[in-house]
Amino acid sequence: MQWTWTPLMIGLAIVWGVFTVGLILLLIYRSTLTMHEDEALYLDEASAHLQKEQTELITKVNRLTIPVWVFGAGSGVLLLVLAGMFIYQGLNAVQ
């Protein structure tokens, strides 16, 4: 049995690759942000700038949540669609 790539499958594979690369880049960026995150309690005014930096960092990390979900779901759905198309093509080749 020989697999043939239709133009639709090639397009889906390219879009899947874009989503997957985007997801990987977002995860790397988020992990570099959380690497600098501290769990500390700032009580005095002298360390107020540290607290401000922490809240900005947490805001950036929280802003990445929705894009990570979108890229992850998109990558997963496109992978399932591609696999389904290959299975469908293989089942039709048997008949």
C-alpha positions, 0 to 999 in steps of 0.5 A: 500500500502506498500513501498518496499526499493530496493537496488538501493533506499537504495544506493540512500538514503545513498548517499543523506544522505552523500550529505545532511550531507556534505551540513549542515557541509559546511553551519555551517563552512561558518556561523562560518567564516562569524560570524567573518567578519567585515565591516571596512575600514583600513586606516593606517599601524597599522591595516594592520594585521587586513586587512590581516586577513579580506582578508584571511577570505573573501578568505576562504568564497569565496572558499566555494561557489562552494562546497556549490552549488555542495552539495546543488544541489546534495542533491536536485537532489537525493531527487527528484530522490528518491521521483520520485522512490517512486511515480513511485513505488506507481503508479505501485502498484495501477495498 
